[in-house]
């Protein structure tokens, strides 16, 4: 597998890669070989192993993104913020 920017790969694909790599590791594959095969640093493979040991295959699933697109502001707060930004001087 060639090196691919993981940020551009879907969550499902990244999750499948992690699970597949751990399954190969459980079957006896060496970390260095997995690192080359999946185009990632060996420290990444060790992190996946650590997550697996701590929580099993479920721990390898993709976690929610911290910067959710859901706003924490109410619509009224958003309107108020827009007014403040548009009517005040930047200084």
mmCIF file of the C-alpha atoms, coordinates in Angstrom:
data_MODEL
# 
_entry.id   MODEL 
# 
loop_
_atom_site.group_PDB 
_atom_site.id 
_atom_site.type_symbol 
_atom_site.label_atom_id 
_atom_site.label_alt_id 
_atom_site.label_comp_id 
_atom_site.label_asym_id 
_atom_site.label_entity_id 
_atom_site.label_seq_id 
_atom_site.pdbx_PDB_ins_code 
_atom_site.Cartn_x 
_atom_site.Cartn_y 
_atom_site.Cartn_z 
_atom_site.occupancy 
_atom_site.B_iso_or_equiv 
_atom_site.pdbx_formal_charge 
_atom_site.auth_seq_id 
_atom_site.auth_comp_id 
_atom_site.auth_asym_id 
_atom_site.auth_atom_id 
_atom_site.pdbx_PDB_model_num 
ATOM 1  C CA . UNK A 1 1  ? 0.000   0.000   0.000  1.00 0.00 ? 1  UNK A CA 1 
ATOM 2  C CA . UNK A 1 2  ? 1.435   3.388   -0.926 1.00 0.00 ? 2  UNK A CA 1 
ATOM 3  C CA . UNK A 1 3  ? 1.543   6.308   1.448  1.00 0.00 ? 3  UNK A CA 1 
ATOM 4  C CA . UNK A 1 4  ? -1.791  8.101   1.488  1.00 0.00 ? 4  UNK A CA 1 
ATOM 5  C CA . UNK A 1 5  ? -2.762  11.196  3.429  1.00 0.00 ? 5  UNK A CA 1 
ATOM 6  C CA . UNK A 1 6  ? -5.008  9.692   6.106  1.00 0.00 ? 6  UNK A CA 1 
ATOM 7  C CA . UNK A 1 7  ? -6.916  12.953  6.443  1.00 0.00 ? 7  UNK A CA 1 
ATOM 8  C CA . UNK A 1 8  ? -8.256  12.466  2.933  1.00 0.00 ? 8  UNK A CA 1 
ATOM 9  C CA . UNK A 1 9  ? -9.453  8.904   3.525  1.00 0.00 ? 9  UNK A CA 1 
ATOM 10 C CA . UNK A 1 10 ? -12.971 8.285   4.847  1.00 0.00 ? 10 UNK A CA 1 
ATOM 11 C CA . UNK A 1 11 ? -13.453 7.293   8.464  1.00 0.00 ? 11 UNK A CA 1 
ATOM 12 C CA . UNK A 1 12 ? -14.768 3.876   7.431  1.00 0.00 ? 12 UNK A CA 1 
ATOM 13 C CA . UNK A 1 13 ? -11.669 3.143   5.356  1.00 0.00 ? 13 UNK A CA 1 
ATOM 14 C CA . UNK A 1 14 ? -9.295  4.260   8.111  1.00 0.00 ? 14 UNK A CA 1 
ATOM 15 C CA . UNK A 1 15 ? -11.166 2.105   10.605 1.00 0.00 ? 15 UNK A CA 1 
ATOM 16 C CA . UNK A 1 16 ? -10.984 -0.911  8.284  1.00 0.00 ? 16 UNK A CA 1 
ATOM 17 C CA . UNK A 1 17 ? -7.236  -0.391  7.801  1.00 0.00 ? 17 UNK A CA 1 
ATOM 18 C CA . UNK A 1 18 ? -6.632  -0.317  11.553 1.00 0.00 ? 18 UNK A CA 1 
ATOM 19 C CA . UNK A 1 19 ? -8.702  -3.454  12.134 1.00 0.00 ? 19 UNK A CA 1 
ATOM 20 C CA . UNK A 1 20 ? -7.016  -5.281  9.245  1.00 0.00 ? 20 UNK A CA 1 
ATOM 21 C CA . UNK A 1 21 ? -3.547  -4.321  10.484 1.00 0.00 ? 21 UNK A CA 1 
ATOM 22 C CA . UNK A 1 22 ? -4.301  -5.499  14.024 1.00 0.00 ? 22 UNK A CA 1 
ATOM 23 C CA . UNK A 1 23 ? -5.705  -8.768  12.699 1.00 0.00 ? 23 UNK A CA 1 
ATOM 24 C CA . UNK A 1 24 ? -2.466  -9.322  10.764 1.00 0.00 ? 24 UNK A CA 1 
ATOM 25 C CA . UNK A 1 25 ? -0.474  -8.446  13.900 1.00 0.00 ? 25 UNK A CA 1 
ATOM 26 C CA . UNK A 1 26 ? -2.502  -10.972 15.901 1.00 0.00 ? 26 UNK A CA 1 
ATOM 27 C CA . UNK A 1 27 ? -1.708  -13.535 13.193 1.00 0.00 ? 27 UNK A CA 1 
ATOM 28 C CA . UNK A 1 28 ? 2.021   -12.905 13.731 1.00 0.00 ? 28 UNK A CA 1 
ATOM 29 C CA . UNK A 1 29 ? 2.960   -10.045 11.410 1.00 0.00 ? 29 UNK A CA 1 
ATOM 30 C CA . UNK A 1 30 ? 5.789   -7.815  12.635 1.00 0.00 ? 30 UNK A CA 1 
ATOM 31 C CA . UNK A 1 31 ? 5.182   -4.126  13.303 1.00 0.00 ? 31 UNK A CA 1 
ATOM 32 C CA . UNK A 1 32 ? 7.896   -3.069  10.847 1.00 0.00 ? 32 UNK A CA 1 
ATOM 33 C CA . UNK A 1 33 ? 6.274   -5.053  8.033  1.00 0.00 ? 33 UNK A CA 1 
ATOM 34 C CA . UNK A 1 34 ? 2.838   -3.610  8.834  1.00 0.00 ? 34 UNK A CA 1 
ATOM 35 C CA . UNK A 1 35 ? 4.339   -0.144  8.914  1.00 0.00 ? 35 UNK A CA 1 
ATOM 36 C CA . UNK A 1 36 ? 5.709   -0.566  5.399  1.00 0.00 ? 36 UNK A CA 1 
ATOM 37 C CA . UNK A 1 37 ? 2.584   -2.278  4.102  1.00 0.00 ? 37 UNK A CA 1 
ATOM 38 C CA . UNK A 1 38 ? 0.249   0.457   5.328  1.00 0.00 ? 38 UNK A CA 1 
ATOM 39 C CA . UNK A 1 39 ? 2.609   3.344   4.630  1.00 0.00 ? 39 UNK A CA 1 
ATOM 40 C CA . UNK A 1 40 ? 2.674   4.618   8.171  1.00 0.00 ? 40 UNK A CA 1 
ATOM 41 C CA . UNK A 1 41 ? 5.228   5.068   10.922 1.00 0.00 ? 41 UNK A CA 1 
ATOM 42 C CA . UNK A 1 42 ? 5.746   2.141   13.275 1.00 0.00 ? 42 UNK A CA 1 
ATOM 43 C CA . UNK A 1 43 ? 4.711   4.372   16.200 1.00 0.00 ? 43 UNK A CA 1 
ATOM 44 C CA . UNK A 1 44 ? 1.262   4.561   14.613 1.00 0.00 ? 44 UNK A CA 1 
ATOM 45 C CA . UNK A 1 45 ? 1.011   0.776   14.501 1.00 0.00 ? 45 UNK A CA 1 
ATOM 46 C CA . UNK A 1 46 ? 2.096   0.629   18.159 1.00 0.00 ? 46 UNK A CA 1 
ATOM 47 C CA . UNK A 1 47 ? -0.681  3.140   19.027 1.00 0.00 ? 47 UNK A CA 1 
ATOM 48 C CA . UNK A 1 48 ? -3.221  0.901   17.281 1.00 0.00 ? 48 UNK A CA 1 
ATOM 49 C CA . UNK A 1 49 ? -1.895  -2.090  19.253 1.00 0.00 ? 49 UNK A CA 1 
ATOM 50 C CA . UNK A 1 50 ? -2.142  -0.131  22.483 1.00 0.00 ? 50 UNK A CA 1 
ATOM 51 C CA . UNK A 1 51 ? -5.722  0.898   21.697 1.00 0.00 ? 51 UNK A CA 1 
ATOM 52 C CA . UNK A 1 52 ? -6.566  -2.719  20.832 1.00 0.00 ? 52 UNK A CA 1 
ATOM 53 C CA . UNK A 1 53 ? -5.087  -4.008  24.094 1.00 0.00 ? 53 UNK A CA 1 
ATOM 54 C CA . UNK A 1 54 ? -6.990  -1.407  26.093 1.00 0.00 ? 54 UNK A CA 1 
ATOM 55 C CA . UNK A 1 55 ? -10.390 -1.865  24.475 1.00 0.00 ? 55 UNK A CA 1 
ATOM 56 C CA . UNK A 1 56 ? -10.412 -4.594  21.852 1.00 0.00 ? 56 UNK A CA 1 
ATOM 57 C CA . UNK A 1 57 ? -11.491 -4.084  18.254 1.00 0.00 ? 57 UNK A CA 1 
ATOM 58 C CA . UNK A 1 58 ? -14.068 -1.486  19.335 1.00 0.00 ? 58 UNK A CA 1 
ATOM 59 C CA . UNK A 1 59 ? -11.208 0.767   20.450 1.00 0.00 ? 59 UNK A CA 1 
ATOM 60 C CA . UNK A 1 60 ? -9.991  0.894   16.835 1.00 0.00 ? 60 UNK A CA 1 
ATOM 61 C CA . UNK A 1 61 ? -13.202 2.464   15.594 1.00 0.00 ? 61 UNK A CA 1 
ATOM 62 C CA . UNK A 1 62 ? -13.139 6.047   14.459 1.00 0.00 ? 62 UNK A CA 1 
ATOM 63 C CA . UNK A 1 63 ? -13.847 8.557   17.202 1.00 0.00 ? 63 UNK A CA 1 
ATOM 64 C CA . UNK A 1 64 ? -16.052 11.589  16.676 1.00 0.00 ? 64 UNK A CA 1 
ATOM 65 C CA . UNK A 1 65 ? -14.260 14.686  15.462 1.00 0.00 ? 65 UNK A CA 1 
ATOM 66 C CA . UNK A 1 66 ? -13.699 17.165  18.273 1.00 0.00 ? 66 UNK A CA 1 
ATOM 67 C CA . UNK A 1 67 ? -14.613 20.221  16.204 1.00 0.00 ? 67 UNK A CA 1 
ATOM 68 C CA . UNK A 1 68 ? -18.173 19.238  15.478 1.00 0.00 ? 68 UNK A CA 1 
ATOM 69 C CA . UNK A 1 69 ? -20.075 21.210  12.849 1.00 0.00 ? 69 UNK A CA 1 
ATOM 70 C CA . UNK A 1 70 ? -22.941 21.597  15.292 1.00 0.00 ? 70 UNK A CA 1 
ATOM 71 C CA . UNK A 1 71 ? -22.888 25.087  16.706 1.00 0.00 ? 71 UNK A CA 1 
ATOM 72 C CA . UNK A 1 72 ? -22.804 25.555  20.427 1.00 0.00 ? 72 UNK A CA 1 
ATOM 73 C CA . UNK A 1 73 ? -24.470 28.938  20.031 1.00 0.00 ? 73 UNK A CA 1 
ATOM 74 C CA . UNK A 1 74 ? -28.202 29.425  19.931 1.00 0.00 ? 74 UNK A CA 1 
ATOM 75 C CA . UNK A 1 75 ? -29.601 31.173  16.835 1.00 0.00 ? 75 UNK A CA 1 
ATOM 76 C CA . UNK A 1 76 ? -30.093 34.322  18.949 1.00 0.00 ? 76 UNK A CA 1 
ATOM 77 C CA . UNK A 1 77 ? -26.462 34.228  20.072 1.00 0.00 ? 77 UNK A CA 1 
ATOM 78 C CA . UNK A 1 78 ? -25.320 33.754  16.476 1.00 0.00 ? 78 UNK A CA 1 
ATOM 79 C CA . UNK A 1 79 ? -27.369 36.805  15.353 1.00 0.00 ? 79 UNK A CA 1 
ATOM 80 C CA . UNK A 1 80 ? -25.970 38.849  18.215 1.00 0.00 ? 80 UNK A CA 1 
ATOM 81 C CA . UNK A 1 81 ? -22.407 37.842  17.337 1.00 0.00 ? 81 UNK A CA 1 
ATOM 82 C CA . UNK A 1 82 ? -22.894 38.761  13.683 1.00 0.00 ? 82 UNK A CA 1 
ATOM 83 C CA . UNK A 1 83 ? -24.184 42.219  14.731 1.00 0.00 ? 83 UNK A CA 1 
ATOM 84 C CA . UNK A 1 84 ? -21.222 42.745  17.037 1.00 0.00 ? 84 UNK A CA 1 
ATOM 85 C CA . UNK A 1 85 ? -18.749 41.781  14.325 1.00 0.00 ? 85 UNK A CA 1 
ATOM 86 C CA . UNK A 1 86 ? -20.373 43.938  11.659 1.00 0.00 ? 86 UNK A CA 1 
ATOM 87 C CA . UNK A 1 87 ? -20.932 47.048  13.750 1.00 0.00 ? 87 UNK A CA 1 
ATOM 88 C CA . UNK A 1 88 ? -17.764 47.300  15.847 1.00 0.00 ? 88 UNK A CA 1 
ATOM 89 C CA . UNK A 1 89 ? -14.306 48.453  14.855 1.00 0.00 ? 89 UNK A CA 1 
ATOM 90 C CA . UNK A 1 90 ? -11.703 45.693  14.775 1.00 0.00 ? 90 UNK A CA 1 
ATOM 91 C CA . UNK A 1 91 ? -9.474  47.629  17.162 1.00 0.00 ? 91 UNK A CA 1 
# 
